[in-house]
């Protein structure tokens, strides 16, 4: 069913407002998944403080052009929906990627846009960001790497002192 001009204007205003308030825009080609899986994506988006919306590509491209967001043409391929998120890209990329891996028919993230940095991220870069470990895991690994030489030094010093103690007792 065709949208009236007032409906289109309302949609454009809502999307424009959502895009202004978002830190990250994530474009999803959802054509291969069913309604239940699409509902899972909506629930996940809400749990991340975001929301998922299906928008006609012509209206979406008009809003993006007005906002000065430039991206490649392969982003708006197929049935496209957009996740408007107030969180940073690394915070939403991982959970979205995990959800998509768990689905039988895998939808595709065609790209993302970081509003504050004015940076477009293609689907390959999105996948790489999504597969990064969490901040806590990275900090744990860093502490282990920094502590490893100290532990080795303490082991060597401990062996030397044990040898000295044994020599003193023998004398």
Secondary structure, DSSP 8 states (H G I E B T S, - for coil): ----HHHHHHHHHHHHHHHHH-SEEEEEE-TTS-HHHHHHHHHHHHHTTEEEEE--HHHHHHHHHHHT----GGGG-SSEEEEEESS-HHHHHHHHHHHHHHSSS--EEEEEEETTTTEEEEHHHHHHHHTS--HHHHHHHHHHHHHHHHHHHHHHHHHHHHHHHHHHHH-
